[in-house]
């Protein structure tokens, strides 16, 4: 990304307070016409109807002392975060009903509200929930007890664990958000009553805490809990909810943002985004909070401009990396969907305060290339990550309903509302078209019925027709993406006009009447876009579409080197095969061979390459020589190897007698490994022989700081510190083995132990090999 944020930052004015000068047309007033987005909505609706509310309500009834009506679901719903899906499901039912008008969706939402209210009444404390907590014996029980402990000051808080429960306030937020959505959509008063009861219960817990204890509690992920309290204040006017919205403020993260500072590196990404949505809502409902507004805008500009991948997603292994280091983190664990789901919410808020096309340039990029890639249209499944590493495949949730990750929840919402941001109206009467998604809509303010007809982004033209309209003079503003460089062509009733171009829009003001048509044509030329901070790592785009090299079916392993672009005029080496499908092919500029390039988001069950290193011919020759030398080194080490341990793989770990505690297998950038958390360890048996030996361990070069020991038969031979040692690549460290520890032995036990409060590894493989004379590393 980068371009959108830079453009916005260059022309942003002071953020205004209040509800903002623009608002979207209600989702109930918009109906999608045939398109991939319309297909996604239909597939998602079938998915929502496939789920069984009583299974999602299992713990709600069980923990309230009521008999469950159906078995609990598996995956995360059988863990202590149980219930988070139910909150998302309520919101998704509301959105899908608004988008489709299907009354069964509304009936289900009302049924769930009734069931939650009955459980809340049975408990009698205001609390109601499905979240659990884990006992010392490993059993999962009702999680309500943690709140009494917290109120007494007995707080054990980690990034995702609070008194033995997995992010409980995150789950509370999902419930409050879902119930508030039901109340807003059709005035279900019971939903609001349940919210007030649960919100009051949580408020009483916080009221018992000191400011320092509040910050300790907020050290555990809490979603957008501040947003729910701000929204509850907006609905009721009760000052207690505004006080809570202000109290739920993570000082460590949010204060630097209010000062305009980007300190996001090494923070869990989706833990942060909802906090800023909450601050933005607090700014809106409180009559203006400049610090909150400044923090929200700083965050958006930092994430979009310096922490986002070309598809609009962000984070690697769920964490922000240092600014402008995207090229070092192109892995199979990029772009958690929840992050983008929330970034799009924040984008809508900022745009409503002050319409600027650059905000929707990002929105379009992320919705089209990330959100649309996140759903499998064949099954309705969702991805957790959308991997951008060359040759990686997407891992979708299945029809067995055995996942219920957070991104299943945000996915069912995202694909329920593809019509919610197409059309907007300004307080000054402007009719905005922000997304070129084919749709029909009713614009109540003007008594209008409009149609947006287009095959964009596959074809360049979009036409807005006023089928019905109360005649009058007003502006129509069509977004001109930044990549179009102001070259859009606009016609009214087929006649070219000269629009006013400002803040990313082509605006035509005239007396409009029924039957009028305004059309825009955007240039859909190919272009290269560098990764933030690395001009030599590029992606290929056509208009808003990210194109990917097609590397074959997901079932076929990809074992070749990452494709690279070689030459001077790289775009001259792309030939259109089917422009109407954005289908191209390379001729002579891609190594190791030519490939077809197609829209990335449609690569559901295919392997792709999205980012490419670019070289001129001389550079490529040198790279090939370096690659040959590295292969020779690896062959030499392999020839001297005594034993190799492929950590993270079941059979090698079994063969080497691996034992562990608080240790987990990992996969990263196509390599398997294993880590050990604080208090844990892992250990395996490896063969040795007489003579000088080296123990080689492989690490990822971009790890956050950590320290751990390596031991041979319980004797420490090395302490390893990792801390961004070799950004963007794996590296090996060879440790000399004292001959006294191997003499007369055929095997040794290799043990890896983290220091207190630290993590060991991950270690991506161990190797023992013979040392050459004088070789120590």
Phi and psi in degrees as a GROMACS rama.xvg file:
@    title "Ramachandran Plot"
@    xaxis  label "Phi"
@    yaxis  label "Psi"
@TYPE xy
101.077  -51.2192  UNK-2
-62.6232  -42.711  UNK-3
-61.8248  -45.0012  UNK-4
-66.3532  -39.4201  UNK-5
-65.4034  -40.0483  UNK-6
-64.0595  -44.0928  UNK-7
-63.8958  -46.3653  UNK-8
-60.9404  -31.2628  UNK-9
-73.7528  -15.3817  UNK-10
-132.848  10.9145  UNK-11
-72.2054  135.311  UNK-12
-100.174  -179.78  UNK-13
-62.126  141.616  UNK-14
-73.2863  135.593  UNK-15
-93.9975  161.722  UNK-16
-93.8573  -171.337  UNK-17
78.002  -167.166  UNK-18
-77.6087  -10.3456  UNK-19
99.2807  158.295  UNK-20
-86.3956  5.23098  UNK-21
-148.892  154.158  UNK-22
-148.624  151.316  UNK-23
-76.3069  153.506  UNK-24
-62.827  142.56  UNK-25
-57.156  143.779  UNK-26
-60.7121  -30.008  UNK-27
-65.4811  -18.0602  UNK-28
-94.9704  0.473706  UNK-29
-118.933  132.288  UNK-30
-128.06  126.728  UNK-31
-74.4486  142.479  UNK-32
-92.1426  168.747  UNK-33
-53.1968  129.083  UNK-34
-174.679  171.608  UNK-35
-62.6673  -33.6001  UNK-36
-66.5319  -41.633  UNK-37
-63.7751  -38.3193  UNK-38
-62.4162  -42.5751  UNK-39
-61.0328  -40.5483  UNK-40
-63.9989  -43.0023  UNK-41
-66.536  -42.3968  UNK-42
-63.0112  -42.0568  UNK-43
-67.056  -37.1269  UNK-44
-61.0972  -42.2202  UNK-45
-63.7475  -36.9421  UNK-46
-63.4764  -45.5776  UNK-47
-60.9567  -38.5699  UNK-48
-73.7327  -21.3384  UNK-49
-74.1833  -29.4871  UNK-50
-71.1545  151.171  UNK-51
-108.611  112.239  UNK-52
-53.8195  -39.0752  UNK-53
-65.5719  -26.8544  UNK-54
-73.0669  -37.8908  UNK-55
-69.6154  -23.1976  UNK-56
-91.1801  2.25214  UNK-57
-51.0616  -57.3056  UNK-58
-68.5735  -30.1391  UNK-59
-56.9669  -46.9311  UNK-60
-76.1113  -44.1877  UNK-61
-57.3466  -49.1867  UNK-62
-73.5159  -17.1833  UNK-63
-89.9937  0.841795  UNK-64
83.9622  19.8966  UNK-65
-110.056  146.167  UNK-66
-69.994  128.323  UNK-67
-61.4208  149.24  UNK-68
-96.1412  -10.3689  UNK-69
-159.077  162.437  UNK-70
-68.4617  152.127  UNK-71
-73.0915  150.801  UNK-72
-74.5924  166.817  UNK-73
-93.2674  -158.09  UNK-74
62.2707  -142.264  UNK-75
-63.0737  -23.8956  UNK-76
-71.1824  -11.372  UNK-77
-102.984  13.8663  UNK-78
-113.34  -173.783  UNK-79
-75.0218  -7.3838  UNK-80
-90.3826  9.65244  UNK-81
-51.0611  139.922  UNK-82
106.151  -22.4642  UNK-83
-60.6896  -36.4098  UNK-84
-65.3096  -35.5852  UNK-85
-62.1764  -39.2649  UNK-86
-63.5079  -46.9405  UNK-87
-60.2766  -40.1805  UNK-88
-62.7918  -41.7649  UNK-89
-58.9508  -48.2844  UNK-90
-61.8529  -41.4716  UNK-91
-66.0889  -39.1763  UNK-92
-60.5344  -42.9382  UNK-93
-61.7685  -50.298  UNK-94
-62.5926  -43.173  UNK-95
-66.6778  -35.8381  UNK-96
-64.6759  -44.4471  UNK-97
-62.5828  -37.6988  UNK-98
-77.2185  -29.5226  UNK-99
-117.588  -25.3199  UNK-100
80.5481  8.31297  UNK-101
-69.332  113.487  UNK-102
-68.5917  -22.8412  UNK-103
-63.3039  -34.311  UNK-104
-65.1204  -42.7568  UNK-105
-66.7332  -40.4174  UNK-106
-59.9995  -42.1514  UNK-107
-63.3062  -41.9311  UNK-108
-62.2683  -44.3724  UNK-109
-63.599  -38.4385  UNK-110
-61.8497  -43.8816  UNK-111
-63.7249  -41.9838  UNK-112
-59.6977  -43.9331  UNK-113
-59.9019  -43.2866  UNK-114
-66.1887  -41.6147  UNK-115
-64.7816  -41.8408  UNK-116
-62.6906  -39.2891  UNK-117
-64.8619  -40.563  UNK-118
-67.6825  -38.3018  UNK-119
-63.777  -42.4254  UNK-120
-64.1711  -38.4958  UNK-121
-64.2698  -38.5272  UNK-122
-70.2294  -43.027  UNK-123
79.4929  9.21022  UNK-124
-111.964  -6.69841  UNK-125
96.3372  -26.9636  UNK-126
-76.5604  146.329  UNK-127
-154.349  141.875  UNK-128
-178.79  173.207  UNK-129
-120.663  -5.18471  UNK-130
-68.8818  151.435  UNK-131
-116.65  -178.791  UNK-132
-142.167  148.625  UNK-133
-96.7302  131.011  UNK-134
-80.9207  170.942  UNK-135
-61.4967  -26.4517  UNK-136
-83.4605  -4.15199  UNK-137
93.5937  -1.48738  UNK-138
-77.1104  149.926  UNK-139
-103.387  125.461  UNK-140
-128.065  174.509  UNK-141
-52.8966  133.309  UNK-142
-89.5668  0.166993  UNK-143
-59.8732  -30.5731  UNK-144
-59.6248  -24.9122  UNK-145
-64.8481  -29.2013  UNK-146
-72.0579  -35.4291  UNK-147
-65.8271  -39.4082  UNK-148
-62.1945  -45.6361  UNK-149
-61.3096  -43.5536  UNK-150
-61.4796  -28.2395  UNK-151
-83.2461  -0.149701  UNK-152
87.0287  9.3703  UNK-153
-91.6434  86.9024  UNK-154
-119.56  122.617  UNK-155
-120.914  102.82  UNK-156
-119.382  129.407  UNK-157
-126.39  -174.077  UNK-158
-58.3474  -37.7388  UNK-159
-131.914  7.16376  UNK-160
-127.576  130.372  UNK-161
-130.751  106.058  UNK-162
53.3366  40.3372  UNK-163
87.3218  5.71984  UNK-164
-117.707  142.538  UNK-165
-81.9069  105.17  UNK-166
43.5956  59.1151  UNK-167
-63.8184  -36.3267  UNK-168
-70.9682  -26.1164  UNK-169
-60.3141  -45.3308  UNK-170
-68.0721  -39.5391  UNK-171
-58.2238  -42.2955  UNK-172
-60.5151  -41.7131  UNK-173
-60.6128  -39.3811  UNK-174
-66.508  -47.8378  UNK-175
-59.6758  -42.9365  UNK-176
-63.2922  -45.2724  UNK-177
-64.1323  -43.8937  UNK-178
-65.9724  -39.9784  UNK-179
-65.0214  -34.5539  UNK-180
-63.6071  -41.6824  UNK-181
-63.06  -43.9463  UNK-182
-61.939  -44.1987  UNK-183
-67.9394  -35.8857  UNK-184
-68.6996  -43.5938  UNK-185
-143.979  21.6328  UNK-186
72.0085  31.5558  UNK-187
-68.7769  102.594  UNK-188
-67.1695  -30.7663  UNK-189
-64.6367  -36.5488  UNK-190
-60.1653  -43.1148  UNK-191
-66.2579  -38.1611  UNK-192
-63.5876  -40.9616  UNK-193
-63.0187  -42.7524  UNK-194
-59.2567  -46.3642  UNK-195
-62.9823  -37.0158  UNK-196
-65.8938  -47.2602  UNK-197
-69.4061  -41.4504  UNK-198
-63.5048  -37.6915  UNK-199
-66.2763  -38.866  UNK-200
-61.0427  -48.836  UNK-201
-65.8444  -36.9255  UNK-202
-62.4577  -36.8542  UNK-203
-67.1518  -33.3254  UNK-204
-63.4813  -47.5569  UNK-205
-66.7029  -32.234  UNK-206
-63.4476  -23.0856  UNK-207
-84.4595  -3.61518  UNK-208
-101.204  150.637  UNK-209
-77.4459  163.368  UNK-210
-55.2204  -39.2072  UNK-211
-66.1934  -38.8498  UNK-212
-67.4531  -36.4023  UNK-213
-58.1201  -45.5442  UNK-214
-65.0374  -34.4137  UNK-215
-63.4472  -45.297  UNK-216
-61.8324  -41.4078  UNK-217
-73.7019  -3.94065  UNK-218
-70.5152  -14.3431  UNK-219
-98.5476  138.869  UNK-220
-47.844  127.648  UNK-221
-125.538  14.7459  UNK-222
59.5039  -140.385  UNK-223
-107.885  46.2262  UNK-224
-57.6975  -35.1282  UNK-225
-63.4456  -34.6817  UNK-226
-63.8426  -41.8171  UNK-227
-63.1841  -40.8582  UNK-228
-69.19  -37.1017  UNK-229
-63.5455  -41.4043  UNK-230
-66.9797  -38.7075  UNK-231
-64.4845  -36.8073  UNK-232
-63.0198  -42.0207  UNK-233
-62.4357  -34.0585  UNK-234
-76.8372  -36.4095  UNK-235
-111.095  -24.5161  UNK-236
76.2111  5.9358  UNK-237
-77.8162  123.086  UNK-238
-63.6098  -25.8349  UNK-239
-61.6693  -32.3094  UNK-240
-74.6348  -33.8772  UNK-241
-66.3187  -38.9232  UNK-242
-61.7351  -41.1651  UNK-243
-65.9721  -40.6452  UNK-244
-59.4161  -36.8129  UNK-245
-77.4435  -32.8096  UNK-246
-67.8626  -36.5028  UNK-247
-80.3797  81.3702  UNK-248
-140.797  109.499  UNK-249
-76.8468  95.9726  UNK-250
-57.2783  -40.739  UNK-251
-61.3031  -37.1151  UNK-252
-91.9158  -42.3976  UNK-253
-84.454  -31.7757  UNK-254
-63.0513  -44.9765  UNK-255
-59.5752  -37.2093  UNK-256
-64.5708  -37.72  UNK-257
-65.0748  -23.8512  UNK-258
-89.057  2.53732  UNK-259
84.4925  20.1229  UNK-260
-104.598  138.257  UNK-261
-97.6062  100.028  UNK-262
-118.678  40.1979  UNK-263
-82.7469  -18.8795  UNK-264
-53.9455  132.666  UNK-265
73.9078  10.6155  UNK-266
-94.3911  144.415  UNK-267
-66.425  120.682  UNK-268
-64.4366  -53.7233  UNK-269
-74.2176  -12.8887  UNK-270
-65.6228  -29.5177  UNK-271
-89.3652  -40.1279  UNK-272
-56.7923  -46.3314  UNK-273
-62.1239  -27.8834  UNK-274
-61.9393  -37.7619  UNK-275
-75.7326  -33.0167  UNK-276
-60.2675  -41.698  UNK-277
-63.9773  -42.4059  UNK-278
-62.7392  -40.4454  UNK-279
-62.4893  -41.1866  UNK-280
-68.0445  -37.0451  UNK-281
-60.5529  -42.6653  UNK-282
-58.2053  -40.6997  UNK-283
-70.4458  -42.8108  UNK-284
-87.5111  -15.8224  UNK-285
-95.0146  3.38137  UNK-286
87.5192  7.69242  UNK-287
118.109  120.076  UNK-288
-133.239  93.437  UNK-289
-56.659  -39.1207  UNK-290
-65.8796  -41.5329  UNK-291
-63.6909  -44.1782  UNK-292
-64.5632  -40.6148  UNK-293
-64.9749  -40.4895  UNK-294
-62.3709  -43.2531  UNK-295
-62.5369  -44.331  UNK-296
-70.3586  -40.5124  UNK-297
-58.4111  -44.8317  UNK-298
-61.3471  -48.4887  UNK-299
-59.1369  -47.2687  UNK-300
-65.5518  -37.2131  UNK-301
-66.9296  -46.307  UNK-302
-66.5057  -48.7047  UNK-303
-69.4214  -40.2236  UNK-304
-83.9416  -25.7379  UNK-305
-133.57  -7.15784  UNK-306
-129.358  10.3709  UNK-307
-111.219  144.824  UNK-308
-81.9283  170.778  UNK-309
-62.9119  -26.4881  UNK-310
-83.2004  -0.070509  UNK-311
96.1697  -10.6521  UNK-312
-81.4409  172.404  UNK-313
-145.083  163.948  UNK-314
83.4813  145.135  UNK-315
-121.603  128.148  UNK-316
54.2769  34.6204  UNK-317
78.2021  -2.19591  UNK-318
-114.194  144.666  UNK-319
-66.6236  142.073  UNK-320
-102.656  -176.885  UNK-321
-61.8349  151.973  UNK-322
-56.6086  142.785  UNK-323
60.0635  38.0129  UNK-324
-122.188  24.3186  UNK-325
-54.4029  -41.5023  UNK-326
-62.6446  -21.0343  UNK-327
-87.792  -2.17508  UNK-328
-135.449  46.5739  UNK-329
-96.0705  93.5235  UNK-330
-129.607  -176.088  UNK-331
-86.8328  6.34745  UNK-332
-124.773  37.5011  UNK-333
-90.3073  158.189  UNK-334
60.0809  67.0283  UNK-335
-61.1369  133.111  UNK-336
-64.6397  -38.0477  UNK-337
-54.65  -36.169  UNK-338
-59.4421  -46.7719  UNK-339
-71.6242  -40.0023  UNK-340
-51.6429  -44.3201  UNK-341
-77.8915  -35.5695  UNK-342
-62.0815  -34.8486  UNK-343
-69.06  -35.1487  UNK-344
-61.1732  -47.1278  UNK-345
-63.1339  -38.4322  UNK-346
-60.8354  -43.1384  UNK-347
-60.7267  -41.3213  UNK-348
-62.6458  -48.377  UNK-349
-63.1935  -38.8969  UNK-350
-65.9545  -38.9839  UNK-351
-63.2576  -31.0248  UNK-352
-68.6931  -41.4413  UNK-353
-154.357  96.107  UNK-354
-54.4427  127.373  UNK-355
-150.525  123.611  UNK-356
-58.8721  -27.3572  UNK-357
-61.4977  -33.2228  UNK-358
-63.1399  -42.6289  UNK-359
-81.8831  -13.7292  UNK-360
-61.0585  -44.7388  UNK-361
-66.1968  -45.0582  UNK-362
-56.5411  -48.5186  UNK-363
-60.4083  -44.8532  UNK-364
-57.4171  -48.9987  UNK-365
-73.1385  -41.0246  UNK-366
-65.6395  -43.0759  UNK-367
-73.5868  -43.041  UNK-368
-96.8271  -25.1921  UNK-369
-104.78  -58.3496  UNK-370
-59.6723  -44.6616  UNK-371
-67.9467  -21.9646  UNK-372
-81.2362  -13.8345  UNK-373
-83.124  -17.1669  UNK-374
-109.192  135.679  UNK-375
-87.9373  109.86  UNK-376
-65.9651  -16.1675  UNK-377
-78.678  -29.1721  UNK-378
-125.156  -17.2593  UNK-379
82.2183  4.91849  UNK-380
-73.3216  163.533  UNK-381
-125.881  150.81  UNK-382
-89.1398  155.669  UNK-383
-87.4449  -61.9399  UNK-384
-101.237  153.905  UNK-385
-114.6  98.8148  UNK-386
-73.7448  138.027  UNK-387
-111.065  1.21082  UNK-388
-66.8521  137.249  UNK-389
-57.8017  128.846  UNK-390
88.4002  -4.88241  UNK-391
-75.7654  157.417  UNK-392
-115.704  159.813  UNK-393
-87.084  137.68  UNK-394
-107.049  107.144  UNK-395
-95.9228  147.942  UNK-396
-62.6102  158.432  UNK-397
-112.721  170.247  UNK-398
-71.3843  -6.68929  UNK-399
-76.7623  -5.59064  UNK-400
52.2805  49.3638  UNK-401
-111.896  16.1187  UNK-402
-116.217  -71.9333  UNK-403
52.8193  42.1831  UNK-404
-62.9746  169.714  UNK-405
-57.5701  -36.3019  UNK-406
-77.2241  -14.7252  UNK-407
-68.3924  -43.0852  UNK-408
-64.2027  -49.1986  UNK-409
-69.6229  -28.9449  UNK-410
-65.2025  -42.1199  UNK-411
-66.6213  -24.3245  UNK-412
-78.8913  -47.4769  UNK-413
-56.2163  -40.3757  UNK-414
-91.4557  9.59029  UNK-415
-96.0566  -7.83184  UNK-416
-139.784  38.8878  UNK-417
-68.2555  -7.2356  UNK-418
-100.435  5.98671  UNK-419
-84.4635  -8.20952  UNK-420
-129.378  17.3713  UNK-421
-75.6103  -52.3309  UNK-422
-114.31  136.355  UNK-423
-135.312  156.578  UNK-424
-125.582  136.385  UNK-425
-90.4299  159.092  UNK-426
-62.7188  -22.4964  UNK-427
-89.0172  6.86881  UNK-428
93.4793  -0.914063  UNK-429
-67.6003  137.281  UNK-430
-102.496  114.92  UNK-431
-100.657  140.976  UNK-432
-114.356  110.205  UNK-433
-98.3159  -29.6388  UNK-434
-128.703  138.448  UNK-435
-96.215  68.6948  UNK-436
-110.125  124.39  UNK-437
-60.3602  129.725  UNK-438
-164.043  159.197  UNK-439
-109.457  147.663  UNK-440
-151.924  150.593  UNK-441
-102.604  127.629  UNK-442
-110.042  98.4119  UNK-443
-63.3993  -36.9465  UNK-444
-55.9524  -37.3044  UNK-445
-107.904  8.50189  UNK-446
58.0981  36.1825  UNK-447
-105.676  152.356  UNK-448
-126.476  123.872  UNK-449
-122.551  155.788  UNK-450
-128.787  130.684  UNK-451
-107.344  113.161  UNK-452
-111.382  123.92  UNK-453
-168.775  156.702  UNK-454
-113.633  13.7833  UNK-455
-56.9548  140.961  UNK-456
-92.1465  12.996  UNK-457
-86.4287  -27.7297  UNK-458
-126.488  154.839  UNK-459
-84.0661  -12.5244  UNK-460
-104.874  143.366  UNK-461
-133.474  135.376  UNK-462
-123.12  125.978  UNK-463
-103.16  124.009  UNK-464
-118.003  131.567  UNK-465
-89.6189  94.6039  UNK-466
-70.3968  -36.0964  UNK-467
-138.857  139.168  UNK-468
-164.439  135.846  UNK-469
-80.5108  113.154  UNK-470
-54.8925  140.599  UNK-471
177.82  168.782  UNK-472
-98.4248  125.749  UNK-473
-162.757  161.103  UNK-474
-84.5939  142.293  UNK-475
-113.876  122.938  UNK-476
-114.426  117.855  UNK-477
-105.198  127.415  UNK-478
-67.0991  132.936  UNK-479
-110.551  106.079  UNK-480
-57.4486  149.897  UNK-481
-57.9489  -34.7377  UNK-482
-68.6311  -14.5997  UNK-483
-78.3762  -12.0483  UNK-484
53.4624  36.4937  UNK-485
70.8878  16.8751  UNK-486
-98.5451  14.1643  UNK-487
-65.1792  146.429  UNK-488
-108.578  134.062  UNK-489
-123.89  136.731  UNK-490
-128.437  152.329  UNK-491
-122.746  119.332  UNK-492
53.5188  37.3176  UNK-493
86.6084  -5.9708  UNK-494
-102.817  128.294  UNK-495
-59.6293  140.12  UNK-496
-130.933  163.17  UNK-497
-107.081  101.783  UNK-498
-78.2965  165.485  UNK-499
-81.9868  123.734  UNK-500
-102.698  115.039  UNK-501
-158.593  140.622  UNK-502
50.0785  36.2564  UNK-503
83.7892  18.6868  UNK-504
-133.622  145.834  UNK-505
-101.052  112.294  UNK-506
-112.936  131.109  UNK-507
-120.516  121.863  UNK-508
-111.248  124.671  UNK-509
-163.597  176.003  UNK-510
-82.6224  108.625  UNK-511
-93.0725  149.147  UNK-512
-138.264  164.168  UNK-513
-56.5442  136.765  UNK-514
96.0903  -14.4856  UNK-515
-65.8621  146.311  UNK-516
-128.74  133.021  UNK-517
-122.83  129.606  UNK-518
-125.824  148.619  UNK-519
-128.012  139.479  UNK-520
-120.668  124.025  UNK-521
-111.513  142.67  UNK-522
-72.193  129.306  UNK-523
-113.349  50.7864  UNK-524
-79.5562  153.747  UNK-525
-69.8603  148.84  UNK-526
-153.222  160.276  UNK-527
-103.879  140.092  UNK-528
-126.739  121.786  UNK-529
-75.9472  153.075  UNK-530
-69.4688  143.758  UNK-531
-53.5766  122.532  UNK-532
90.1212  -2.75634  UNK-533
-148.454  97.0595  UNK-534
-69.8319  -13.375  UNK-535
-91.8938  -2.71281  UNK-536
-112.563  116.82  UNK-537
-129.515  158.473  UNK-538
-121.054  160.14  UNK-539
-108.486  128.418  UNK-540
-128.487  154.771  UNK-541
-132.551  108.389  UNK-542
59.4213  -130.187  UNK-543
-84.9687  -7.3008  UNK-544
-82.6691  129.944  UNK-545
-84.3878  126.411  UNK-546
-97.4498  148.231  UNK-547
-127.175  143.824  UNK-548
-72.7521  127.328  UNK-549
-80.3308  115.868  UNK-550
-103.318  10.6195  UNK-551
110.651  177.964  UNK-552
-66.7135  150.404  UNK-553
-60.2765  -29.6653  UNK-554
-72.171  -15.7172  UNK-555
-97.7431  121.119  UNK-556
-62.2692  144.028  UNK-557
-104.627  112.598  UNK-558
-125.513  18.8386  UNK-559
-97.3913  170.451  UNK-560
-66.6212  154.811  UNK-561
-59.3326  134.234  UNK-562
-60.5776  146.659  UNK-563
-133.953  155.019  UNK-564
-102.219  129.498  UNK-565
-129.67  126.564  UNK-566
141.823  -178.475  UNK-567
-89.9984  -70.8194  UNK-568
-89.2182  85.7505  UNK-569
-65.9902  -41.0415  UNK-570
-66.2  -23.4864  UNK-571
-66.1102  -17.1869  UNK-572
-89.857  10.0712  UNK-573
-107.374  130.145  UNK-574
-119.663  133.751  UNK-575
-73.0914  125.797  UNK-576
-96.6076  -43.334  UNK-577
-148.324  85.6337  UNK-578
-56.7399  -33.3872  UNK-579
-67.0128  -16.5542  UNK-580
-112.023  9.19243  UNK-581
54.4093  45.9476  UNK-582
-110.438  120.193  UNK-583
-127.81  169.149  UNK-584
-140.453  148.023  UNK-585
-90.6003  152.725  UNK-586
-134.647  94.2087  UNK-587
86.1776  -2.75028  UNK-588
-107.376  -6.81526  UNK-589
-107.394  133.547  UNK-590
-113.641  140.042  UNK-591
-86.4778  -2.63752  UNK-592
-168.401  168.224  UNK-593
-67.2079  149.969  UNK-594
-143.566  157.269  UNK-595
-79.2176  144.724  UNK-596
-115.373  129.994  UNK-597
-138.532  166.982  UNK-598
-58.7196  128.11  UNK-599
-59.7533  -42.1923  UNK-600
-64.0015  -25.267  UNK-601
-83.5623  2.79081  UNK-602
-85.6824  52.6268  UNK-603
-60.4483  -47.5909  UNK-604
-119.016  34.3943  UNK-605
-126.226  159.213  UNK-606
-92.5059  144.794  UNK-607
-135.674  160.367  UNK-608
-125.713  129.092  UNK-609
-112.97  -42.182  UNK-610
-103.951  143.434  UNK-611
-136.205  134.224  UNK-612
-74.0483  137.916  UNK-613
-110.034  140.687  UNK-614
-138.921  152.252  UNK-615
-88.153  175.91  UNK-616
-61.0422  -41.6072  UNK-617
-66.8115  -41.2431  UNK-618
-62.4289  -39.4412  UNK-619
-65.501  -37.2471  UNK-620
-61.9743  -42.638  UNK-621
-66.6729  -38.1934  UNK-622
-63.9581  -41.8513  UNK-623
-61.7631  -37.6556  UNK-624
-66.3784  -42.1773  UNK-625
-64.5713  -39.1203  UNK-626
-63.3068  -42.2219  UNK-627
-62.478  -40.8916  UNK-628
-65.1318  -40.3922  UNK-629
-65.8748  -39.2332  UNK-630
-63.5986  -37.1706  UNK-631
-64.7434  -40.3571  UNK-632
-62.5273  -44.192  UNK-633
-64.4362  -38.1026  UNK-634
-65.4109  -36.9553  UNK-635
-65.0945  -45.5959  UNK-636
-63.8747  -40.7711  UNK-637
-61.8359  -38.774  UNK-638
-66.6849  -26.586  UNK-639
-96.7869  4.26361  UNK-640
-73.267  138.276  UNK-641
-96.302  -39.3298  UNK-642
-156.836  147.671  UNK-643
-129.71  132.739  UNK-644
-117.583  113.085  UNK-645
-89.1672  91.0448  UNK-646
-65.5523  147.202  UNK-647
85.9836  -3.35007  UNK-648
-108.05  132.799  UNK-649
-59.6917  -51.4255  UNK-650
-68.0937  -46.6474  UNK-651
-59.1094  -38.0828  UNK-652
-66.8945  -36.8319  UNK-653
-66.8465  -43.6814  UNK-654
-62.8321  -30.5214  UNK-655
-99.7042  13.2361  UNK-656
59.9031  41.2618  UNK-657
-68.0487  133.446  UNK-658
-128.022  157.111  UNK-659
-163.783  167.498  UNK-660
-145.493  136.228  UNK-661
48.423  46.7962  UNK-662
-132.522  143.393  UNK-663
-139.715  141.902  UNK-664
-72.263  147.878  UNK-665
-135.055  158.78  UNK-666
-131.272  130.377  UNK-667
-150.431  128.912  UNK-668
50.3573  40.1726  UNK-669
80.9419  2.40208  UNK-670
-116.104  141.296  UNK-671
-92.3424  153.585  UNK-672
-161.723  -167.243  UNK-673
-151.448  142.276  UNK-674
-118.575  175.313  UNK-675
-140.133  130.788  UNK-676
-87.4779  169.454  UNK-677
-52.0774  129.243  UNK-678
88.8637  -5.88916  UNK-679
-108.481  -167.093  UNK-680
-175.94  165.798  UNK-681
-142.961  154.997  UNK-682
-150.174  142.54  UNK-683
-146.507  160.936  UNK-684
-93.3887  132.349  UNK-685
-133.664  147.185  UNK-686
-76.7744  147.837  UNK-687
-134.284  171.233  UNK-688
-146.118  172.379  UNK-689
-67.1116  141.804  UNK-690
110.168  174.882  UNK-691
-64.3187  132.534  UNK-692
-132.033  155.546  UNK-693
-122.897  140.961  UNK-694
-102.644  118.414  UNK-695
-104.861  131.688  UNK-696
-121.011  141.877  UNK-697
-107.795  136.093  UNK-698
-133.23  157.931  UNK-699
-84.0731  135.76  UNK-700
-80.1712  -0.544262  UNK-701
-114.493  25.1904  UNK-702
-71.1698  150.341  UNK-703
-69.5414  159.602  UNK-704
-56.7021  136.505  UNK-705
-163.502  155.926  UNK-706
-136.165  141.717  UNK-707
-159.25  164.468  UNK-708
-110.791  150.583  UNK-709
-115.855  131.697  UNK-710
-126.177  147.198  UNK-711
-116.896  118.841  UNK-712
47.3888  47.3658  UNK-713
68.9563  13.4477  UNK-714
-109.086  122.909  UNK-715
-69.0357  128.818  UNK-716
-109.954  -15.9057  UNK-717
-164.745  150.735  UNK-718
-114.611  126.844  UNK-719
-111.067  130.165  UNK-720
-108.741  129.18  UNK-721
-111.583  142.963  UNK-722
-175.952  74.2238  UNK-723
56.3452  47.4945  UNK-724
-73.4015  -34.5538  UNK-725
-144.901  74.1815  UNK-726
-52.8296  132.061  UNK-727
85.8461  4.97187  UNK-728
-154.287  161.703  UNK-729
-81.1435  154.329  UNK-730
-144.346  157.213  UNK-731
-110.267  143.877  UNK-732
-123.582  128.948  UNK-733
-107.135  127.624  UNK-734
-111.329  122.755  UNK-735
-62.3359  136.008  UNK-736
-96.1571  119.29  UNK-737
-56.5681  129.763  UNK-738
-62.3118  -24.3882  UNK-739
-64.0424  -24.7755  UNK-740
-85.8681  -14.0062  UNK-741
-117.591  -13.4243  UNK-742
-59.8572  128.413  UNK-743
76.337  6.98421  UNK-744
-110.582  151.922  UNK-745
-101.151  -24.3844  UNK-746
-142.659  159.746  UNK-747
-136.494  163.087  UNK-748
-100.783  122.672  UNK-749
-98.9568  124.614  UNK-750
-123.75  138.916  UNK-751
-122.675  124.196  UNK-752
-133.33  123.626  UNK-753
-75.3836  152.169  UNK-754
-70.7009  159.982  UNK-755
-56.2135  132.545  UNK-756
76.2767  6.90928  UNK-757
-121.263  -179.784  UNK-758
-122.288  143.779  UNK-759
-96.5843  125.39  UNK-760
78.6219  -145.612  UNK-761
-60.7648  147.218  UNK-762
-102.711  122.114  UNK-763
-101.022  53.1881  UNK-764
115.053  143.701  UNK-765
-123.136  146.128  UNK-766
-145.485  133.395  UNK-767
-109.355  126.312  UNK-768
-142.673  160.744  UNK-769
-73.7909  143.208  UNK-770
-90.4531  140.475  UNK-771
-75.3084  158.762  UNK-772
-53.5127  124.622  UNK-773
82.734  -4.46757  UNK-774
-81.3924  126.053  UNK-775
-124.769  -16.2929  UNK-776
